Structure formats: C-alpha cells, structure tokens
Amino acid sequence: MKIRKIMAAIMAAMTSVAMAQQRTDILIWNENAPQEQARAAAESKDLDKDPAITVYKAAKPNGKAIVMCPGGGYSHLATAHEGHDMAPWMNSLGITYVVLKYRMPHGDSTVPLADAEQAMRIVRAHAAEWGIDPGKIGVMGASAGGHLASTLATHYGSKETRPDFQVLFYPVVSMDPAVTHMGSRDNLLGKNPSKELQDRFCNEKQVDKDTPKAFIMLSGDDGAVPPANSIGYFNALNANGIPVSLHLYPEGGHGWGFRDSFKYKRQWTGELEKWLREDL
C-alpha cells in the first residue's frame, strides 16, 4: 500500500510537470506596435532576444491568470526560480501562468512598463481561448520584477492593462535613495535622475483608490532590498482602503523565489494559495 501511494505521488508530480511543459512562446510586439521603442524591439523577430511571454495553460483552468515579472535588478532576468520554476505549481491550482521576458531600460525608464502593459493586453485578448476570466488577471513580480509589477499596478494606462491583483516577492518599490536598491534605481532611472522622475517611480507615492489588491511577502533580514519598501507600500495601500496581505518572515534574506532552500516555502505557498482561492 505504501509503495502504491509513493508511485501515485510520483505519477502526479510527473503529470504536473508534463502539463507545465505544454508551453507557448509569443513575441509581444509586432509591426503595428504603438511606440518607436517597441517597433525597434520587434525587428528581428527573435524569441531569444525580443520581449516575449511564455504561456503555461492550466489543464483545468479556474479562470485566473498571472503574469510573472522575474527580478534581476533591471540588468538581467532571473527567469528560473523567479519565473518558469513556478509553472507546475501554478497550473496545479488551475491558474494560467505567464512568464514575461521584458526588456532592460538601457536609458529609457518606460521600456519595462511598456512590455508589461503589452503582456496584459495579449493575455486579455486571449482570455476566452485560454479559459481565463478577463476580470481575474493579475501581475506578480520578484525584487526588481516586483518594482515592475507594482509599477504596472500604479501606472497602468487603461482598463485593458490594469491588473486585477498583484503579488510581490521582496519587492523594490521605492526609488528613494534612503531605502531603494541602488542597482535597480541606477539601471532604471540613471545615476542622477530628476526629483520628478524619481518620485514618479516611487510606487508607494502612486497608490490611489483604484490600485489593485495586493499580497506581499519578504524576509525581515533582507540585506539587498530593505523591508521598508514593502512596509511603505503596505501603508500606502492600507491608507487608500486597498485590501493588502503582508507576510514578513523572520529570516531568509533576498531572492529565494520558488527555491526549496527557503525555510518558509511551505508557509508562503500555503498562504498565497489560500489568498488566491478565497480573495479573488
């Protein structure tokens, strides 16, 4: 009996992985892109170079979808533990999971947001085809990807690009030099940004009554991105009456993503699964 249970568990895990491997890669820009910078990005039509999304469709969709923005300090993308590795788990929850490969700023702070907005447009355009409720599409991000996710949540340009919820892993939120991650700030805004530009991307200052509900998680001993980023964003959301769930774990540092080495993985996955099931 015990062996039978073990084999059943292995088969279930293999099935979950197999479902997650049923992936579709889509370039997000084309010749009709509305911005010059987006047109330039689409010229080569190269999935390895151009901004794209990888879509992992759930075998039994529950109507929800999440667009994931991996971290990397706006210099690169940590697409494994903060991206593709979560696909089997998300699919097992019935969630269609989308990993965004966004461009680095390279002097233009609007570039990552343009890619995130376009990803949202594409997911909503395919909602019926992919078994998604267009009113249950969220954004998720880790570290600098958390900054991009919170930027989308506070800077979206239309109903079409507004996420319905946001999930943030140990996010960069503020561009204030006193609390920000300086590498992310320098890469996004440059070494000497104007006060106006800095404040524009201090996302805690951009929260309003229409900002989507949020789930935030971080470690208290994060030495890379100060916890003040998450706490400040929590306070801003709370002050505006936006439902927000904050989970601060006593240790773990920065950048754990979906890694098993993070000792509170069971806790955060359980809490997020409960939140996704009950609050949306």
Buried (B, 14 or more C-beta within 10 A) or exposed (E): EEEEEEEEEEEEEEEBEEBBEEBEEBBBBEEEBEBEBBBEBBEEEEEEEBBBBBBBBBBEBBBBBBBBBBBBBBBEBBBEBBBBBBBBBBBBBBBBBBBBBBBBBEEBBEBBBBBBBBBBEBBBEBBEEBBBBBEBBBBBBBBBBBBBBBBBBBBBEEEEBBBBBBBBBBBBBBBBEEBBBEBBBBBBBBEEBEEEBBBBBBBBBBBEEEBBBBBBBBBEEBEBBBBBBBBBBBBBBBEEEBEBBBBBBEEBEBBBBBEEEBEBBEEBBEBBBEBBEEEB
